[in-house]
Amino acid sequence: MRKEDIKELPKVVLPDTIDITLAERHTAGNGVPVYALDCSKQEVLRFSFVFHAGTSWQKHPFCAAATANLLSAGSPSHSAHELAEALDFYGSWYDVSVDRDAAVISFCTLLKFLPQTLALAEEILLTPTFPEEEVEIYRTKRRQRLIVERSKPDFCVRELFARRLFGSEHPYGRGYAAEVYDGLTREQIVEFYQSNYTSEGTFVVASGNVGSEALSALLRIADGLPAPSVKPTRTIPSPQSEGSMHKHFEGTVQTSVRIGRLLFPRGHEDFIGMQVVATLLGGYFGSRLIQNLREEHGYTYGAYCGVVNFDEAGYLAISTEVGGEVAEDAVRQIMWEVERLRTEPVSDEELAIVKKIIFGEMMRILDGPFGIADVTIENIQNGVTNEYTARMVQEVKAITPERVLALAQRYLAPEDLITVTLGE
């Protein structure tokens, strides 16, 4: 069909709700919950074990990530190479993710190789041996990797921004020199595994074809997690923000910019509203920051604004990279757009576009059982069920220009924002 033959564009209708599968909860003998998101049409199964084992739980630097990544470094029956070769032979996918609060160990397998993959998962999760030679290899590689990462401005500005937001001694803001890897020991890793890879606070999410065989096996593996001899604890102090700063970074053409402030965890009454505000400011390609910094001034290829949440805190962050010669004006333009949000009500037309963007992204993420599993994990971590998604739809649909203005005035005051720039 030719463009000139199109008489009227189809209307975009906002959904009244977004249906999402509610996870069916089962409980292992030791109390570990196993959530099943069954989709019998799929010939695959993904299952994720989620532990209270993120970096904020570690007593020794780099211990949390080392423990998670070295689970597959060996078992009483197989070496690291043999475990990796077996997973590869069966076409099974294995993934490790470690953030501030949790470690997520995931497996994905075709149903015809389910027994074999479950057996390997049981070895990796319940009987890791952490061989000394594998610890040494990991330590050396990660030390060098961190040195390389810290030669990149975008990596450094993320670390610096977290430190300025939370404070250099806060678990969400603390960083360590690469040389500290030299002090990481096998004993520290074993201690962290024994205290944090237990039944305490752990849960499992399975998605795909969750038949009775898979469910029974997952309940059995979960039941094999021991109770902790001492309940793991962590201390999350109040953030001590260290304010704005510029850091010189030799040899870079661009300046990395981060602007933001501390907010709140996901359970806060204004969390969903601030997601709308962040999307309006810089959450999609036609956002205000893109129109200003990219379309009008040509300062950058992209700019982004989003809301991040942890168990005990959250923050809003604006990020972009611009040429060093225009960095100061880029910051001024960002602050001008923030102030415009605080003083001028958004139009109904622009707000309608933002709502469509949010709903479109939600439906993209929830397209398939694995996406639903990711959302389920996040919901459980935040103490809510998948019914939270329906609530989010209703809150986003109901938000008004007046509500956006009130939120911007409350949370985007210039004196509350921290600006961090890194470059020449």
RODO-2510 file (C-alpha; in nm, 4 decimals, decimal comma):
residues 424
     n   res          X          Y          Z
     1     m     0,0000     0,0000     0,0000
     2     r     0,1269     0,3413    -0,0966
     3     k     0,1591     0,6109     0,1696
     4     e    -0,0787     0,8422    -0,0196
     5     d    -0,3474     0,5714    -0,0115
     6     i    -0,3573     0,5689     0,3688
     7     k    -0,6566     0,7803     0,4702
     8     e    -0,6380     0,7386     0,8453
     9     l    -0,3764     0,5978     1,0799
    10     p    -0,4954     0,3209     1,3094
    11     k    -0,5732     0,4343     1,6608
    12     v    -0,3525     0,3214     1,9473
    13     v    -0,5721     0,2035     2,2337
    14     l    -0,4285     0,1880     2,5840
    15     p    -0,5043    -0,1482     2,7472
    16     d    -0,7349    -0,1652     3,0468
    17     t    -0,4997    -0,4186     3,1977
    18     i    -0,2082    -0,6432     3,1066
    19     d    -0,2697    -1,0070     3,1853
    20     i     0,0295    -1,1765     3,3402
    21     t     0,0485    -1,5325     3,4652
    22     l     0,0354    -1,5578     3,8407
    23     a     0,3063    -1,7857     3,9720
    24     e     0,1917    -2,1044     4,1438
    25     r     0,3780    -2,1381     4,4712
    26     h     0,5112    -2,4692     4,6026
    27     t     0,7293    -2,5185     4,9094
    28     a     1,0245    -2,7503     4,9619
    29     g     1,0628    -2,9398     5,2868
    30     n     1,3065    -2,6812     5,4229
    31     g     1,0705    -2,3923     5,3460
    32     v     1,2271    -2,2705     5,0192
    33     p     0,9450    -2,1515     4,7885
    34     v     0,9425    -2,2742     4,4294
    35     y     0,7290    -2,0631     4,1929
    36     a     0,6018    -2,2266     3,8743
    37     l     0,4996    -2,0337     3,5626
    38     d     0,3741    -2,3177     3,3475
    39     c     0,3513    -2,2814     2,9700
    40     s     0,3043    -2,6326     2,8333
    41     k     0,3331    -2,5100     2,4725
    42     q     0,7057    -2,4584     2,5231
    43     e     0,9495    -2,7471     2,4894
    44     v     1,1997    -2,5739     2,7146
    45     l     1,2330    -2,5048     3,0840
    46     r     1,4207    -2,2260     3,2595
    47     f     1,4748    -2,2272     3,6331
    48     s     1,6474    -1,9673     3,8488
    49     f     1,7702    -1,9941     4,2080
    50     v     1,7763    -1,6537     4,3776
    51     f     1,9973    -1,6139     4,6849
    52     h     2,0600    -1,3360     4,9353
    53     a     2,4159    -1,3218     4,8042
    54     g     2,4670    -0,9862     4,6329
    55     t     2,7622    -0,7587     4,6993
    56     s     2,5930    -0,5837     4,9927
    57     w     2,6038    -0,9162     5,1822
    58     q     2,9778    -0,9750     5,1486
    59     k     3,2241    -0,9252     5,4321
    60     h     3,5283    -0,9473     5,2049
    61     p     3,5792    -0,7468     4,8820
    62     f     3,4776    -0,9212     4,5577
    63     c     3,3632    -1,2296     4,7481
    64     a     2,9991    -1,2275     4,6353
    65     a     3,0719    -1,2260     4,2621
    66     a     3,3575    -1,4739     4,3023
    67     t     3,1377    -1,7236     4,4848
    68     a     2,8591    -1,7065     4,2254
    69     n     3,0956    -1,7347     3,9300
    70     l     3,2963    -2,0208     4,0802
    71     l     2,9990    -2,2441     4,1617
    72     s     3,0625    -2,4268     3,8343
    73     a     3,4408    -2,4417     3,8861
    74     g     3,4238    -2,8002     4,0056
    75     s     3,2303    -3,0604     4,2028
    76     p     3,3288    -3,3903     4,3661
    77     s     3,2387    -3,5676     4,0399
    78     h     3,3441    -3,3219     3,7693
    79     s     3,6042    -3,0565     3,6960
    80     a     3,5157    -2,7105     3,5710
    81     h     3,5955    -2,8186     3,2151
    82     e     3,3785    -3,1292     3,2428
    83     l     3,0823    -2,9357     3,3802
    84     a     3,1077    -2,6763     3,1040
    85     e     3,1469    -2,9472     2,8389
    86     a     2,8427    -3,1375     2,9669
    87     l     2,6217    -2,8271     2,9687
    88     d     2,7399    -2,7467     2,6178
    89     f     2,6792    -3,1034     2,4984
    90     y     2,3157    -3,0897     2,6080
    91     g     2,2710    -2,7399     2,4684
    92     s     2,1845    -2,6125     2,8168
    93     w     2,2184    -2,2446     2,8973
    94     y     2,3795    -2,1454     3,2274
    95     d     2,3930    -1,7903     3,3563
    96     v     2,5151    -1,6102     3,6682
    97     s     2,3973    -1,2632     3,7657
    98     v     2,5123    -1,0749     4,0755
    99     d     2,3856    -0,7312     4,1767
   100     r     2,3851    -0,5339     4,5000
   101     d     2,1235    -0,7511     4,6704
   102     a     2,1044    -1,0942     4,5095
   103     a     2,2789    -1,3631     4,3124
   104     v     2,0658    -1,5344     4,0481
   105     i     2,1818    -1,8716     3,9141
   106     s     1,9832    -1,9756     3,6064
   107     f     1,9642    -2,2812     3,3825
   108     c     1,7680    -2,3344     3,0618
   109     t     1,7239    -2,6680     2,8876
   110     l     1,5264    -2,8535     2,6248
   111     l     1,2795    -3,0931     2,7860
   112     k     1,4485    -3,3982     2,6353
   113     f     1,7654    -3,3109     2,8275
   114     l     1,5892    -3,2090     3,1467
   115     p     1,7142    -3,4966     3,3681
   116     q     2,0754    -3,4429     3,2668
   117     t     2,0587    -3,0653     3,3159
   118     l     1,8885    -3,0992     3,6538
   119     a     2,1637    -3,3374     3,7658
   120     l     2,4309    -3,0864     3,6628
   121     a     2,2426    -2,8046     3,8337
   122     e     2,2277    -3,0049     4,1539
   123     e     2,6040    -3,0554     4,1470
   124     i     2,6748    -2,6893     4,0769
   125     l     2,4371    -2,5558     4,3410
   126     l     2,4802    -2,8077     4,6231
   127     t     2,8321    -2,9502     4,5968
   128     p     3,0747    -2,6912     4,4548
   129     t     3,4359    -2,7514     4,5576
   130     f     3,5956    -2,4172     4,4633
   131     p     3,9344    -2,5646     4,3628
   132     e     4,2295    -2,3474     4,4566
   133     e     4,3655    -2,3416     4,1014
   134     e     4,0296    -2,2189     3,9670
   135     v     4,0187    -1,9474     4,2331
   136     e     4,3642    -1,8334     4,1240
   137     i     4,2607    -1,8244     3,7561
   138     y     3,9461    -1,6297     3,8426
   139     r     4,1350    -1,3875     4,0647
   140     t     4,3938    -1,3111     3,7956
   141     k     4,1401    -1,2707     3,5146
   142     r     3,9032    -1,0518     3,7127
   143     r     4,1821    -0,8309     3,8410
   144     q     4,2952    -0,7630     3,4842
   145     r     3,9377    -0,7220     3,3652
   146     l     3,8701    -0,4570     3,6291
   147     i     4,1851    -0,2683     3,5270
   148     v     4,0623    -0,2687     3,1664
   149     e     3,7097    -0,1609     3,2674
   150     r     3,8464     0,1292     3,4674
   151     s     4,0206     0,2584     3,1573
   152     k     3,6724     0,3305     3,0157
   153     p     3,5025     0,6578     3,1142
   154     d     3,1477     0,5168     3,1130
   155     f     3,2436     0,2468     3,3642
   156     c     3,4283     0,4901     3,5888
   157     v     3,1478     0,7455     3,5924
   158     r     2,8986     0,4775     3,7023
   159     e     3,1195     0,3855     3,9950
   160     l     3,1822     0,7485     4,0825
   161     f     2,8131     0,8394     4,0628
   162     a     2,7159     0,5546     4,2988
   163     r     2,9861     0,6630     4,5421
   164     r     2,8722     1,0266     4,5376
   165     l     2,5091     0,9228     4,5852
   166     f     2,5442     0,6722     4,8673
   167     g     2,8844     0,7467     5,0160
   168     s     3,2150     0,5667     4,9727
   169     e     3,1523     0,3358     5,2709
   170     h     2,7945     0,2420     5,1830
   171     p     2,7399    -0,1115     5,0421
   172     y     2,5601     0,0366     4,7403
   173     g     2,8372     0,2863     4,6716
   174     r     3,1577     0,1171     4,7826
   175     g     3,4270     0,0222     4,5334
   176     y     3,7670    -0,1435     4,5639
   177     a     4,0999    -0,1131     4,3881
   178     a     4,1858    -0,3930     4,1456
   179     e     4,4816    -0,4882     4,3647
   180     v     4,2393    -0,5950     4,6386
   181     y     4,1710    -0,9064     4,4298
   182     d     4,5117    -1,0298     4,5450
   183     g     4,3671    -1,0746     4,8941
   184     l     4,0683    -1,2830     4,7843
   185     t     4,1045    -1,6370     4,9209
   186     r     3,9323    -1,9696     4,8739
   187     e     3,8494    -1,9735     5,2444
   188     q     3,6563    -1,6461     5,2114
   189     i     3,4616    -1,7863     4,9160
   190     v     3,3754    -2,1095     5,0984
   191     e     3,2657    -1,9107     5,4034
   192     f     3,0396    -1,6898     5,1911
   193     y     2,8904    -1,9931     5,0168
   194     q     2,8175    -2,1674     5,3456
   195     s     2,6517    -1,8612     5,4970
   196     n     2,4569    -1,7271     5,1971
   197     y     2,3770    -2,0205     4,9675
   198     t     2,1318    -2,1711     5,2122
   199     s     1,7568    -2,2035     5,2564
   200     e     1,7427    -1,8627     5,4269
   201     g     1,5732    -1,6084     5,2002
   202     t     1,6204    -1,8235     4,8879
   203     f     1,3509    -1,8837     4,6275
   204     v     1,3225    -2,0556     4,2897
   205     v     1,1309    -1,9465     3,9783
   206     a     1,0662    -2,1976     3,6984
   207     s     0,9111    -2,1014     3,3651
   208     g     0,8253    -2,2826     3,0464
   209     n     0,7057    -2,6416     3,0487
   210     v     0,6976    -2,6985     3,4238
   211     g     0,5732    -3,0558     3,4423
   212     s     0,5476    -3,2726     3,7516
   213     e     0,8907    -3,4281     3,6903
   214     a     1,0635    -3,0906     3,6735
   215     l     0,8729    -2,9534     3,9715
   216     s     0,9563    -3,2565     4,1883
   217     a     1,3239    -3,2322     4,0948
   218     l     1,3403    -2,8603     4,1698
   219     l     1,1713    -2,9098     4,5052
   220     r     1,4259    -3,1830     4,5841
   221     i     1,7228    -2,9627     4,4858
   222     a     1,5813    -2,6712     4,6852
   223     d     1,5312    -2,9018     4,9834
   224     g     1,9010    -2,9873     4,9633
   225     l     1,9962    -2,6320     5,0570
   226     p     2,0947    -2,6404     5,4251
   227     a     1,9712    -2,4097     5,6945
   228     p     2,2430    -2,1550     5,7817
   229     s     2,4426    -2,2304     6,0932
   230     v     2,4352    -1,8554     6,1567
   231     k     2,1654    -1,6456     5,9920
   232     p     2,3346    -1,4135     5,7381
   233     t     2,3050    -1,0448     5,8175
   234     r     2,4041    -0,7205     5,6506
   235     t     2,4121    -0,3612     5,7612
   236     i     2,2637    -0,1000     5,5291
   237     p     2,3366     0,2405     5,6864
   238     s     2,1735     0,5642     5,5835
   239     p     2,3325     0,7001     5,2647
   240     q     2,5850     0,9786     5,3133
   241     s     2,5799     1,1606     4,9797
   242     e     2,9094     1,3254     4,8940
   243     g     2,7757     1,5847     4,6485
   244     s     2,8583     1,6884     4,2942
   245     m     3,2054     1,6723     4,1410
   246     h     3,4084     1,6664     3,8216
   247     k     3,6882     1,4146     3,7807
   248     h     3,9666     1,4575     3,5290
   249     f     4,0078     1,1596     3,2955
   250     e     4,3144     1,1720     3,0752
   251     g     4,2923     1,1035     2,7054
   252     t     3,9166     1,0990     2,6489
   253     v     3,7424     1,3154     2,3901
   254     q     3,4004     1,2911     2,5459
   255     t     3,2775     1,3847     2,8914
   256     s     3,0502     1,1385     3,0718
   257     v     2,7655     1,3054     3,2583
   258     r     2,5493     1,1660     3,5392
   259     i     2,2852     1,3691     3,7207
   260     g     2,0433     1,2312     3,9757
   261     r     1,9333     1,1893     4,3320
   262     l     1,8431     0,9298     4,5924
   263     l     1,4812     0,8199     4,5892
   264     f     1,3158     0,5149     4,7424
   265     p     1,2608     0,1397     4,6946
   266     r     0,9928     0,0030     4,4636
   267     g     0,7287    -0,0246     4,7357
   268     h     0,7050     0,3532     4,7781
   269     e     0,3745     0,5113     4,6790
   270     d     0,5457     0,7451     4,4307
   271     f     0,7633     0,4838     4,2587
   272     i     0,5329     0,4257     3,9612
   273     g     0,4683     0,7976     3,9206
   274     m     0,8406     0,8704     3,9111
   275     q     0,8828     0,6081     3,6400
   276     v     0,6439     0,8143     3,4293
   277     v     0,8398     1,1332     3,5083
   278     a     1,1689     0,9634     3,4166
   279     t     1,0253     0,8283     3,0905
   280     l     0,8965     1,1729     2,9980
   281     l     1,2363     1,3269     3,0652
   282     g     1,4599     1,0669     2,9046
   283     g     1,3072     0,7220     2,8822
   284     y     1,2551     0,6866     2,5066
   285     f     1,4052     0,8080     2,1812
   286     g     1,1678     1,1016     2,1428
   287     s     1,2019     1,2179     2,5021
   288     r     1,2731     1,5765     2,6055
   289     l     1,6420     1,5126     2,6656
   290     i     1,6796     1,3546     2,3218
   291     q     1,4999     1,6426     2,1544
   292     n     1,7161     1,8990     2,3331
   293     l     2,0635     1,7439     2,3462
   294     r     2,0502     1,5467     2,0204
   295     e     1,7976     1,7077     1,7869
   296     e     1,8399     2,0748     1,8768
   297     h     2,2034     2,0974     1,9844
   298     g     2,3735     1,7927     1,8342
   299     y     2,5652     1,7326     2,1578
   300     t     2,5125     1,3580     2,1855
   301     y     2,3788     1,0490     2,0170
   302     g     2,1654     0,9540     2,3161
   303     a     2,0567     1,0556     2,6629
   304     y     1,8691     0,8487     2,9162
   305     c     1,6771     0,8922     3,2397
   306     g     1,5576     0,6056     3,4570
   307     v     1,4671     0,4989     3,8091
   308     v     1,6728     0,2233     3,9747
   309     n     1,5638     0,0345     4,2847
   310     f     1,7447    -0,1866     4,5341
   311     d     1,6114    -0,3663     4,8423
   312     e     1,6817    -0,0748     5,0717
   313     a     1,7040     0,2301     4,8449
   314     g     1,6546     0,3665     4,4966
   315     y     1,7674     0,6536     4,2808
   316     l     1,6957     0,8506     3,9650
   317     a     1,9755     0,8901     3,7123
   318     i     2,0201     1,0964     3,3965
   319     s     2,3092     0,9838     3,1779
   320     t     2,4763     1,0970     2,8568
   321     e     2,8147     1,1381     2,6902
   322     v     2,8992     1,4657     2,5169
   323     g     3,2017     1,6388     2,3700
   324     g     3,4235     1,7946     2,6338
   325     e     3,3892     2,1422     2,4832
   326     v     3,0077     2,1370     2,5254
   327     a     2,9866     1,9522     2,8572
   328     e     2,9045     2,2590     3,0665
   329     d     2,6257     2,3681     2,8354
   330     a     2,4934     2,0109     2,8154
   331     v     2,4567     2,0107     3,1935
   332     r     2,2798     2,3469     3,1728
   333     q     2,0414     2,2120     2,9101
   334     i     1,9627     1,9064     3,1235
   335     m     1,8886     2,1270     3,4233
   336     w     1,6743     2,3513     3,2024
   337     e     1,4644     2,0513     3,0987
   338     v     1,4333     1,9427     3,4624
   339     e     1,3185     2,2909     3,5599
   340     r     1,0665     2,2943     3,2751
   341     l     0,9150     1,9764     3,4180
   342     r     0,8857     2,1515     3,7546
   343     t     0,7205     2,4686     3,6231
   344     e     0,5159     2,3737     3,3146
   345     p     0,2412     2,1080     3,3103
   346     v     0,3031     1,8475     3,0429
   347     s     0,0479     1,8481     2,7613
   348     d    -0,2126     1,5742     2,7403
   349     e    -0,0744     1,4750     2,3998
   350     e     0,2836     1,4277     2,5229
   351     l     0,1696     1,2411     2,8327
   352     a    -0,0404     1,0098     2,6150
   353     i     0,2705     0,9259     2,4089
   354     v     0,4666     0,8486     2,7257
   355     k     0,1923     0,6159     2,8488
   356     k     0,1978     0,4295     2,5173
   357     i     0,5754     0,3954     2,5410
   358     i     0,5507     0,2514     2,8945
   359     f     0,2769     0,0042     2,8012
   360     g     0,4608    -0,1001     2,4869
   361     e     0,7768    -0,1701     2,6852
   362     m     0,5811    -0,3657     2,9452
   363     m     0,4221    -0,5861     2,6779
   364     r     0,7603    -0,6376     2,5107
   365     i     0,9159    -0,7561     2,8369
   366     l     0,6196    -0,9835     2,9131
   367     d     0,6205    -1,1470     2,5699
   368     g     0,6921    -1,5072     2,6627
   369     p     0,7460    -1,7157     2,9762
   370     f     1,1087    -1,6120     3,0283
   371     g     1,0238    -1,2424     3,0344
   372     i     0,7422    -1,3134     3,2777
   373     a     0,9908    -1,5077     3,4915
   374     d     1,2263    -1,2080     3,5054
   375     v     0,9394    -0,9835     3,6161
   376     t     0,8282    -1,2458     3,8693
   377     i     1,1765    -1,2576     4,0235
   378     e     1,1853    -0,8799     4,0569
   379     n     0,8351    -0,8719     4,2048
   380     i     0,9182    -1,1379     4,4640
   381     q     1,2359    -0,9527     4,5583
   382     n     1,0263    -0,6433     4,6158
   383     g     0,7668    -0,8228     4,8248
   384     v     0,4803    -0,8120     4,5729
   385     t     0,3041    -1,0607     4,3471
   386     n     0,2532    -1,0392     3,9717
   387     e    -0,0716    -0,8573     4,0445
   388     y     0,1541    -0,5533     4,0870
   389     t     0,1693    -0,5298     3,7068
   390     a    -0,2070    -0,4760     3,6816
   391     r    -0,1802    -0,2103     3,9515
   392     m     0,0979    -0,0382     3,7586
   393     v    -0,1185    -0,0269     3,4448
   394     q    -0,3999     0,1405     3,6346
   395     e    -0,1692     0,3953     3,8006
   396     v     0,0017     0,4871     3,4744
   397     k    -0,3326     0,5244     3,2954
   398     a    -0,4669     0,7455     3,5741
   399     i    -0,1696     0,9806     3,6037
   400     t    -0,2449     1,3402     3,5076
   401     p    -0,0336     1,6405     3,4056
   402     e    -0,1001     1,7844     3,7508
   403     r     0,0339     1,4702     3,9162
   404     v     0,3483     1,4765     3,6982
   405     l     0,4056     1,8409     3,7880
   406     a     0,3640     1,7709     4,1605
   407     l     0,6089     1,4795     4,1494
   408     a     0,8672     1,6827     3,9586
   409     q     0,8367     1,9673     4,2087
   410     r     0,8739     1,7276     4,5001
   411     y     1,1642     1,5164     4,3762
   412     l     1,3548     1,7193     4,1149
   413     a     1,4524     2,0296     4,3078
   414     p     1,7932     2,1494     4,1794
   415     e     1,9449     2,1502     4,5278
   416     d     1,8646     1,7774     4,5633
   417     l     2,0394     1,6741     4,2412
   418     i     2,3972     1,5505     4,2293
   419     t     2,6001     1,6155     3,9136
   420     v     2,9023     1,4022     3,8302
   421     t     3,1121     1,4627     3,5188
   422     l     3,4204     1,2762     3,4092
   423     g     3,6487     1,3741     3,1234
   424     e     3,9216     1,6129     3,0124
***
